Every structure is written in structure tokens, then in C-alpha cells.
Amino acid sequence: MLTMSLKHSSILINLIIPVPNVSICIPTYNRAQILPYAVNSVLNQTYGDFELLICDDASPDNTAEVVAQWDDPRIRYIRHPQNIKRSRNMRSGYEAAQGQYFIKFDDDDALTPTFLERTVAVMESQPDVDFVCTDHWVINARNERDQAATAVNSAKWGKDRLAEAVIDDLLKETFVRQSLQVGSTLFRKDCLRTVDFMRFEADGCEDFDLLVRLAAVGKTGFFIPEKLMEYRFHGGQTSLKQDIHFLSAKIFCLESYRFPERPELETIRFAKLAGLKQVLAMRLIEKGEAQRGRQLIQELAALGPLSSKAKLGQLLSYLPLRLRQLAFQGFRQLRPEDYSERVRNAAG
């Protein structure tokens, strides 16, 4: 295994081994215990012409020691001396990648053994295809595949109706249905350069943003309905701070898009924006930022009648913070558990 700085890695690596065909990036932070599952899924690929970039965002745990266990020249360990945050850590792998094909997936997920073999074959046989996406399994904290949750997930995002073919109306699939996932997608690196990969402002929803922007500039996607990747649901809920960060990033994305030749998508975009702003307003009110929450609700009111949920949020914003938070917690407990929560709670 080679350990080196990002600055000198690409020069030194070319002196030692040939340039790989595929670059695989696993950004990681403080997940030394779970990282081996992801890494071993790459090393067990039936297609071997790849480099694996493990991008460590200054993890305080023993990630470096865990990575040192692998003696494989295809592994390049990039450890940042200081935490540079999620999006920049991902980008460090993209910028260091030498292969003509590129995939990034999270440190708690995994590829099935034939992922590269199947996706590279499509790329090699169809030069007009810019990226290949596959369906995926849902796994829990014990690395167990959940058949029922996988089926529900595929149906929820419309993956179960996509055939093995070039994706028709890629913009609708990425923006409206959100059927595709970056972690189960192999890209030509040239197509990622067209949109300059991921935007820092989209941190938290950068996968969605990347796919929409690729579709908007006319790139071609191909879908393989086989489940060739494993996506993990595990214990723990997102915090209010994380929710607010994600919602703010997604609002940034939607406000930046324009679909002048697709008026039906513009209508959907405005509706999505209104829905996101309503949810963000509720989260802000729950967190204690009542003024910001009420301001968002006022903006929504200027566009049309408020929903009953928005009206309720407006009323709750005038309660003392503790009572307000108890009310939100009570409403959340009344909501039925969905399939993702079931998987998380079963093995969290």
C-alpha cells in the first residue's frame, strides 16, 4: 500500500504502476470499524484494473492503522492533516483520480463483486454513454441485506421500472423521480469535468445536484437493473442542525436550476421549492430560530394559501421553546415508521 501526500501522489504513482482504467474514491471520516467492509468490497472485484483512493478527512480514530493492514499497490491513502469537510474531502479524491472512469461511494456502503465488470463493459461497448447506474441492495448495521426494504426502496424511487438501457428523459429521472444514485454509478471522468464535479454549496445533497446538472447539459445515462451495490441504513437519527444544513443546500440547488425549455419541470421546481421551504421553516422553529421560520412562512404566504402544516408551525413558533420542541416530538411519534426507519431501528 502507498501512503503519500496528495501533492506528490500522481507523479510518484505513475513511476511505479501503470495508470489504472478506473478510479474508486471512498471518502471517510471516523469510521475505522466499518471502513474495511467498503474497502474489501473493492478489493474483491472481478475486474481488477483500478486504483482505490481512500480519502481520510483527518479522522481522530485509528483509520490510518486500519488502512495500513492492506498491502495492495492499487490503494492510495490520502490523509488530510486537518478536517476539510465532506464535500472537499470528496473532491480531493476526484482531483487525485487518474482513471478514465470514476466512482465515489460512502465509507459505510459497498460494491458487489461484479459491479466494475458489468459497468465497465457498458462503457467500453457504448462510447456515447457518459455514466452507468445500477440498482442496489439495502443493508443494515450487521451487513445483512434486507430483501423487503430493498424492494420497497426500488419501488419508491422508480428503479424497479427502469430497463437495462439508455435512460429516457434523464432530466425527469434525476430531478423529478430522483431514481439514480451516485454511489452506484460509474462515470466517465471527462463528463464530470464538464460540470466541474460537485459544488461545495450543495454539501449534503451533492449527489442529487451532480446528476441533475449532468442531465441538464445533455449527458447520457445507462441503467442496469441488477443490484450491484449495497447501501446501508444504520442506527442514529440526523440532528436538527444536519436537517437544516441539508434543506438549505437543496434549496440552493433548486434556486440555481432553470428549465426554460421544459415548463412542466419549472412548475415542479417551484412546487418542490415551496415544500422544502415549508419543511425548513418548521425545523427552524423547532430549533429555536422562530423569526427565521416565520419569515419563510410569510414568503410562502405571499405565493398563495398556506398549508395547514405551515399554519400550525406559525402558531407553534409563539410557544416557549421547550413546549414547542415537545409538540414537534409528539407529532413525530405519531408518524408511521417507514421502511428505512425499520431497518435502522432493527440493527442500529
Stockholm file with secondary structure:
# STOCKHOLM 1.0

chainA/1-348         MLTMSLKHSSILINLIIPVPNVSICIPTYNRAQILPYAVNSVLNQTYGDFELLICDDASPDNTAEVVAQWDDPRIRYIRHPQNIKRSRNMRSGYEAAQGQYFIKFDDDDALTPTFLERTVAVMESQPDVDFVCTDHWVINARNERDQAATAVNSAKWGKDRLAEAVIDDLLKETFVRQSLQVGSTLFRKDCLRTVDFMRFEADGCEDFDLLVRLAAVGKTGFFIPEKLMEYRFHGGQTSLKQDIHFLSAKIFCLESYRFPERPELETIRFAKLAGLKQVLAMRLIEKGEAQRGRQLIQELAALGPLSSKAKLGQLLSYLPLRLRQLAFQGFRQLRPEDYSERVRNAAG
#=GR chainA/1-348 SS CEECCHHHHHHHHHHHSCCCSEEEEEEESSCTTTHHHHHHHHHTCSCCCEEEEEEECCCSSSHHHHHTTCCCTTEEEEECSSCCCHHHHHHHHHHHCCSSEEEECCTTCEECTTHHHHHHHHHHHCTTCCEEEEEEEEECTTSCBCHHHHHHHHHHTTGGGCCSEECSSHHIIIIIICCCCGGGEEEEHHHHHHTTSCCGGGTTSHHHHHHHHHHHTTCCEEEEEEEEEEEECCSCCCCHHHHHHHHHHHHHHHHHCCCTTCHHHHHHHHHHHHHHHHHHHHHHHHHTCHHHHHHHHHHHHHHSCCCHHHHHHHHHTTSCHHHHHHHHHHHHHHSCCCHHHHHHHHCC
#=GC SS_cons         CEECCHHHHHHHHHHHSCCCSEEEEEEESSCTTTHHHHHHHHHTCSCCCEEEEEEECCCSSSHHHHHTTCCCTTEEEEECSSCCCHHHHHHHHHHHCCSSEEEECCTTCEECTTHHHHHHHHHHHCTTCCEEEEEEEEECTTSCBCHHHHHHHHHHTTGGGCCSEECSSHHIIIIIICCCCGGGEEEEHHHHHHTTSCCGGGTTSHHHHHHHHHHHTTCCEEEEEEEEEEEECCSCCCCHHHHHHHHHHHHHHHHHCCCTTCHHHHHHHHHHHHHHHHHHHHHHHHHTCHHHHHHHHHHHHHHSCCCHHHHHHHHHTTSCHHHHHHHHHHHHHHSCCCHHHHHHHHCC
//
